[in-house]
Amino acid sequence: MFYIGLDAHWKTSTVCILDENGREIKTQTFPGTLQVLLRHIEELPRPFEICFEASCTYGYLYDQLRRIAQRVIVAHPGQLRLIFRSKRKNDRVDARKLAKLLYLGEVPPVHVPPEKTRQWRSLIEFRQRLIGRRTACKNQVRALLRGLGVVAPKGLWSRIGRAWLNELDLSEGPALRRDILADELSHHDRQIARVTKRLDQIGARSPSVILLQTIPGVGPRTAEAIAAYLDRPERFAHARQVGAYFGLVPCQDSSAGSSRLGHITRQGPATVRKLLVEATWQAKRRCVAVQEHFDRIAGGKADRRKVALVGTAHWLLRCMWAMLRTGEQWRYVA
């Protein structure tokens, strides 16, 4: 068995090959695209295991390498740096580092979901980016009106509000800015509607998305994000791992018998945390169980409402994970 560490880039890639005794056989840099790299890897001695760091191309590389490698591991970049630190860093050093960790069986792996799930996640993230662009456009409109001393009515983004904006009597310069921003806003609305329609079609065929929407206050956007990023609920041994995966557990500094808990780690997909907190706020208004959990953490103190909201979101996430494992719908017994 050979062990290969791969430091892959768009224009050049480096491989380091170790034999079954952990001795380095060859370290070589291949110029060219990923397709050229794959042709070179197919010519390497077999059987072999291969490891590379997660990046934007990790899904494509993983799918292609699985055809020719006996085992493929995608390493977690953040945890990898904590395990193996070095003052010297270049492509050859990185490839050698990956090969050594692979040989020792100490590579911190990341979960690689199927291609359909990866595309689903990408579409969810793409919709969030489109919403961010639309929000930036709205902020520019508000700044324009504020700079002119114009007080915008409530419901500015409704049909009536936009009609008022288009009919507002402005001088030539501000009017031009207003018209361009209005066109941009309409363009973003159409783009978001197209992506939302596609996500709705995917969610309608997903039993997980349908199941999670039985929770009061949880809509299709939150349900699809949880379902897409959890992927297979059984890959988590217990609920604590789920909270850590989504970055909802507190940072911990423990030493000499003393332990200090800080803010949440914020690791994992930020989009899921954002949607989950929004859904928790709605669920608190619609479900007695969620409200009781929130009140218990808040303890009647106004300055603990944010802490209670995040804590309730963490609890609700664990409930979602349990529902997906068992297939049971949301139920509350008083």
ChimeraX attribute file (.defattr): number of C-alpha atoms within 10 A of each C-alpha:
attribute: neighborCount
match mode: 1-to-1
recipient: residues
	/A:1	14
	/A:2	22
	/A:3	29
	/A:4	30
	/A:5	29
	/A:6	27
	/A:7	24
	/A:8	25
	/A:9	16
	/A:10	12
	/A:11	12
	/A:12	16
	/A:13	21
	/A:14	22
	/A:15	26
	/A:16	26
	/A:17	25
	/A:18	22
	/A:19	15
	/A:20	11
	/A:21	10
	/A:22	15
	/A:23	13
	/A:24	17
	/A:25	11
	/A:26	12
	/A:27	17
	/A:28	14
	/A:29	17
	/A:30	16
	/A:31	14
	/A:32	13
	/A:33	14
	/A:34	19
	/A:35	12
	/A:36	14
	/A:37	21
	/A:38	14
	/A:39	10
	/A:40	11
	/A:41	19
	/A:42	13
	/A:43	9
	/A:44	13
	/A:45	10
	/A:46	14
	/A:47	12
	/A:48	19
	/A:49	22
	/A:50	27
	/A:51	26
	/A:52	27
	/A:53	25
	/A:54	20
	/A:55	14
	/A:56	8
	/A:57	13
	/A:58	15
	/A:59	17
	/A:60	11
	/A:61	19
	/A:62	19
	/A:63	14
	/A:64	13
	/A:65	19
	/A:66	14
	/A:67	11
	/A:68	19
	/A:69	17
	/A:70	14
	/A:71	14
	/A:72	22
	/A:73	22
	/A:74	21
	/A:75	23
	/A:76	17
	/A:77	15
	/A:78	11
	/A:79	12
	/A:80	18
	/A:81	10
	/A:82	9
	/A:83	12
	/A:84	11
	/A:85	10
	/A:86	11
	/A:87	5
	/A:88	7
	/A:89	9
	/A:90	10
	/A:91	19
	/A:92	18
	/A:93	17
	/A:94	23
	/A:95	26
	/A:96	23
	/A:97	20
	/A:98	27
	/A:99	29
	/A:100	22
	/A:101	19
	/A:102	24
	/A:103	23
	/A:104	11
	/A:105	9
	/A:106	13
	/A:107	23
	/A:108	17
	/A:109	18
	/A:110	13
	/A:111	12
	/A:112	16
	/A:113	16
	/A:114	12
	/A:115	12
	/A:116	10
	/A:117	15
	/A:118	16
	/A:119	14
	/A:120	21
	/A:121	18
	/A:122	13
	/A:123	16
	/A:124	21
	/A:125	17
	/A:126	14
	/A:127	18
	/A:128	14
	/A:129	14
	/A:130	16
	/A:131	16
	/A:132	13
	/A:133	15
	/A:134	20
	/A:135	14
	/A:136	13
	/A:137	17
	/A:138	18
	/A:139	12
	/A:140	15
	/A:141	20
	/A:142	16
	/A:143	13
	/A:144	17
	/A:145	17
	/A:146	12
	/A:147	10
	/A:148	11
	/A:149	9
	/A:150	12
	/A:151	9
	/A:152	14
	/A:153	11
	/A:154	9
	/A:155	10
	/A:156	15
	/A:157	14
	/A:158	10
	/A:159	10
	/A:160	12
	/A:161	14
	/A:162	14
	/A:163	12
	/A:164	15
	/A:165	21
	/A:166	13
	/A:167	9
	/A:168	12
	/A:169	10
	/A:170	14
	/A:171	8
	/A:172	9
	/A:173	8
	/A:174	15
	/A:175	17
	/A:176	12
	/A:177	14
	/A:178	20
	/A:179	14
	/A:180	12
	/A:181	18
	/A:182	18
	/A:183	12
	/A:184	16
	/A:185	20
	/A:186	13
	/A:187	13
	/A:188	19
	/A:189	14
	/A:190	12
	/A:191	14
	/A:192	19
	/A:193	13
	/A:194	12
	/A:195	16
	/A:196	17
	/A:197	11
	/A:198	14
	/A:199	18
	/A:200	15
	/A:201	11
	/A:202	13
	/A:203	21
	/A:204	14
	/A:205	10
	/A:206	14
	/A:207	12
	/A:208	21
	/A:209	25
	/A:210	18
	/A:211	18
	/A:212	26
	/A:213	19
	/A:214	15
	/A:215	21
	/A:216	19
	/A:217	17
	/A:218	20
	/A:219	18
	/A:220	17
	/A:221	19
	/A:222	25
	/A:223	24
	/A:224	26
	/A:225	23
	/A:226	24
	/A:227	25
	/A:228	24
	/A:229	19
	/A:230	19
	/A:231	18
	/A:232	14
	/A:233	19
	/A:234	12
	/A:235	11
	/A:236	14
	/A:237	9
	/A:238	13
	/A:239	17
	/A:240	13
	/A:241	14
	/A:242	20
	/A:243	21
	/A:244	17
	/A:245	18
	/A:246	23
	/A:247	20
	/A:248	23
	/A:249	22
	/A:250	16
	/A:251	14
	/A:252	13
	/A:253	10
	/A:254	10
	/A:255	8
	/A:256	5
	/A:257	5
	/A:258	7
	/A:259	9
	/A:260	10
	/A:261	11
	/A:262	10
	/A:263	11
	/A:264	18
	/A:265	15
	/A:266	16
	/A:267	14
	/A:268	15
	/A:269	14
	/A:270	13
	/A:271	16
	/A:272	22
	/A:273	23
	/A:274	12
	/A:275	18
	/A:276	24
	/A:277	20
	/A:278	16
	/A:279	21
	/A:280	28
	/A:281	19
	/A:282	16
	/A:283	22
	/A:284	21
	/A:285	12
	/A:286	14
	/A:287	15
	/A:288	15
	/A:289	15
	/A:290	23
	/A:291	17
	/A:292	13
	/A:293	18
	/A:294	26
	/A:295	18
	/A:296	12
	/A:297	18
	/A:298	19
	/A:299	12
	/A:300	11
	/A:301	10
	/A:302	9
	/A:303	10
	/A:304	14
	/A:305	16
	/A:306	13
	/A:307	15
	/A:308	20
	/A:309	23
	/A:310	21
	/A:311	22
	/A:312	27
	/A:313	28
	/A:314	25
	/A:315	19
	/A:316	20
	/A:317	22
	/A:318	18
	/A:319	16
	/A:320	25
	/A:321	24
	/A:322	17
	/A:323	17
	/A:324	22
	/A:325	14
	/A:326	9
	/A:327	14
	/A:328	13
	/A:329	16
	/A:330	14
	/A:331	10
	/A:332	10
	/A:333	5
	/A:334	5
